[in-house]
Amino acid sequence: MKVAVIGSGVMGPGIAQVFMMGGHEVALNDVSEKALADGAARIRENLDLMHGMGLLDKGSGDYMPLLTTTGSLREAVEGSRLVVEAAPERPDVKQAIYNELDKICAEDAVIVSNTSSFPLPDMFPDFRPGRFFVAHFFNPPQVIPLVELVKSDRTDDGAVEWLKKELEACGKKTVVLTGYKMGFLVNRLQTAMMREAFHLIRCGVVKPEDVDTATVAAIGFKSAWQGTFDTMDYIGLDTVALACGAIFPDLSNDTGVPEMITEKVREGKLGVKTGQGFFNYEGDRGAEVLKRRQKVLLEQLKLWKKYMS
Ligand SMILES: NC(=O)c1ccc[n+]([C@@H]2O[C@H](COP(=O)([O-])OP(=O)(O)OC[C@H]3O[C@@H](n4cnc5c(N)ncnc54)[C@H](O)[C@@H]3O)[C@@H](O)[C@H]2O)c1
């Protein structure tokens, strides 16, 4: 089938790559020629990296003919059975795109947004009711297996089921949320953990680096292979009940943005992209960290493919 991906920023190219690796033709659209050229270059590079690491049988030369890049939205969606919107997280920008899409998409096209936060089908109820919903990929989308699909009671179940099967055929795992909750599933779990981490740091019992050591050396190490409920069964539910009774009342229920973050933002310390955040990424350090992250995630994907898919 042909898939249109709208937006060639951080997420669009990786999403395009997912469908290319599944053997589909993809038209990548953006208002910026540079974003399209950079996006295509990143796809080529990532395909070759994955091929070199034994994750793909074929290299970029075999996949790239499946990709077209275009500044024309009409050209991108023409003949597309699926349209994935990955434009900036601004409702006004998204609305302008949907107004256009409504005029030019095939009647039976399935249209999804990669939004991280908005209940878009509720915000734009007249836009392709039933056939427009959320498909939330994770960064980097060509690597992280999960896609969250979020439907409401107005969504066409057949459209969700169809996309679920298509994504699974492209090697993805899906979870379907049957209602909108701010942050969907993964970001809610993650922010709950962040809130508790900030709380413990404020209490003075740990530092950020301790939280990170605990996250990767215990929680993450196990969570890659054992889910939350699976873990509870393994611990023993009587023990879990005792732990919940003792720990839940002591957990943070703060609702404000932690001062530690607002302070960093005020100082312009935004993380890897500015060279400093909670940790230091100045000089070559930022590039090194990103390179290592990409390599390690691909090694993890190899294990995932071996044991979990
Ligand atoms: N960045 C992440 O880690 C991440 C993760 C999951 C979901 N998301 C979501 O994915 C979506 C895209 O995020 P991103 O980080 O890739 O954004 P981004 O800003 O990096 O990229 C957006 C791209 O859309 C292009 N664009 C702007 N207006 C357009 C238009 N009218 N038509 C076509 N293209 C247009 C921009 O030129 C840009 O290249 C957002 O909804 C975001 O919330 C982001």
Ligand as a Chemical Component Dictionary entry (heavy atoms), coordinates in Angstrom:
data_LIG
# 
_chem_comp.id                   LIG 
_chem_comp.type                 NON-POLYMER 
_chem_comp.pdbx_formal_charge   0 
_chem_comp.three_letter_code    LIG 
# 
loop_
_chem_comp_atom.comp_id 
_chem_comp_atom.atom_id 
_chem_comp_atom.alt_atom_id 
_chem_comp_atom.type_symbol 
_chem_comp_atom.charge 
_chem_comp_atom.model_Cartn_x 
_chem_comp_atom.model_Cartn_y 
_chem_comp_atom.model_Cartn_z 
_chem_comp_atom.pdbx_ordinal 
LIG N1  N1  N 0  9.835  14.341 19.287 1  
LIG C1  C1  C 0  9.419  13.282 19.945 2  
LIG O1  O1  O 0  10.181 12.627 20.672 3  
LIG C2  C2  C 0  7.982  12.826 19.794 4  
LIG C3  C3  C 0  7.624  11.549 20.286 5  
LIG C4  C4  C 0  6.311  11.097 20.094 6  
LIG C5  C5  C 0  5.381  11.915 19.464 7  
LIG N2  N2  N 1  5.763  13.166 18.996 8  
LIG C6  C6  C 0  4.747  13.953 18.298 9  
LIG O2  O2  O 0  4.996  13.839 16.896 10 
LIG C7  C7  C 0  4.611  15.044 16.237 11 
LIG C8  C8  C 0  5.828  15.570 15.501 12 
LIG O3  O3  O 0  6.837  15.845 16.444 13 
LIG P1  P1  P 0  8.348  16.133 15.992 14 
LIG O4  O4  O 0  9.121  16.117 17.256 15 
LIG O5  O5  O -1 8.726  15.228 14.865 16 
LIG O6  O6  O 0  8.194  17.623 15.472 17 
LIG P2  P2  P 0  9.255  18.484 14.672 18 
LIG O7  O7  O 0  8.978  19.889 14.996 19 
LIG O8  O8  O 0  10.633 17.939 14.833 20 
LIG O9  O9  O 0  8.864  18.208 13.133 21 
LIG C9  C9  C 0  7.681  18.660 12.545 22 
LIG C10 C10 C 0  7.917  18.840 11.058 23 
LIG O10 O10 O 0  6.669  19.235 10.485 24 
LIG C11 C11 C 0  6.945  20.201 9.483  25 
LIG N3  N3  N 0  5.733  20.975 9.223  26 
LIG C12 C12 C 0  5.302  22.119 9.812  27 
LIG N4  N4  N 0  4.127  22.508 9.267  28 
LIG C13 C13 C 0  3.825  21.586 8.308  29 
LIG C14 C14 C 0  2.748  21.461 7.381  30 
LIG N5  N5  N 0  1.748  22.327 7.340  31 
LIG N6  N6  N 0  2.773  20.407 6.535  32 
LIG C15 C15 C 0  3.786  19.506 6.541  33 
LIG N7  N7  N 0  4.829  19.591 7.399  34 
LIG C16 C16 C 0  4.836  20.608 8.272  35 
LIG C17 C17 C 0  8.105  21.023 10.032 36 
LIG O11 O11 O 0  8.801  21.665 8.969  37 
LIG C18 C18 C 0  8.932  19.935 10.717 38 
LIG O12 O12 O 0  9.921  19.410 9.843  39 
LIG C19 C19 C 0  4.093  15.980 17.322 40 
LIG O13 O13 O 0  2.694  15.867 17.363 41 
LIG C20 C20 C 0  4.750  15.436 18.582 42 
LIG O14 O14 O 0  4.007  15.727 19.752 43 
LIG C21 C21 C 0  7.036  13.631 19.151 44 
# 
loop_
_chem_comp_bond.comp_id 
_chem_comp_bond.atom_id_1 
_chem_comp_bond.atom_id_2 
_chem_comp_bond.value_order 
_chem_comp_bond.pdbx_ordinal 
LIG N1  C1  SING 1  
LIG C1  O1  DOUB 2  
LIG C1  C2  SING 3  
LIG C2  C3  SING 4  
LIG C2  C21 DOUB 5  
LIG C3  C4  DOUB 6  
LIG C4  C5  SING 7  
LIG C5  N2  DOUB 8  
LIG N2  C6  SING 9  
LIG N2  C21 SING 10 
LIG C6  O2  SING 11 
LIG C6  C20 SING 12 
LIG O2  C7  SING 13 
LIG C7  C8  SING 14 
LIG C7  C19 SING 15 
LIG C8  O3  SING 16 
LIG O3  P1  SING 17 
LIG P1  O4  DOUB 18 
LIG P1  O5  SING 19 
LIG P1  O6  SING 20 
LIG O6  P2  SING 21 
LIG P2  O7  DOUB 22 
LIG P2  O8  SING 23 
LIG P2  O9  SING 24 
LIG O9  C9  SING 25 
LIG C9  C10 SING 26 
LIG C10 O10 SING 27 
LIG C10 C18 SING 28 
LIG O10 C11 SING 29 
LIG C11 N3  SING 30 
LIG C11 C17 SING 31 
LIG N3  C12 SING 32 
LIG N3  C16 SING 33 
LIG C12 N4  DOUB 34 
LIG N4  C13 SING 35 
LIG C13 C14 SING 36 
LIG C13 C16 DOUB 37 
LIG C14 N5  SING 38 
LIG C14 N6  DOUB 39 
LIG N6  C15 SING 40 
LIG C15 N7  DOUB 41 
LIG N7  C16 SING 42 
LIG C17 O11 SING 43 
LIG C17 C18 SING 44 
LIG C18 O12 SING 45 
LIG C19 O13 SING 46 
LIG C19 C20 SING 47 
LIG C20 O14 SING 48 
# 
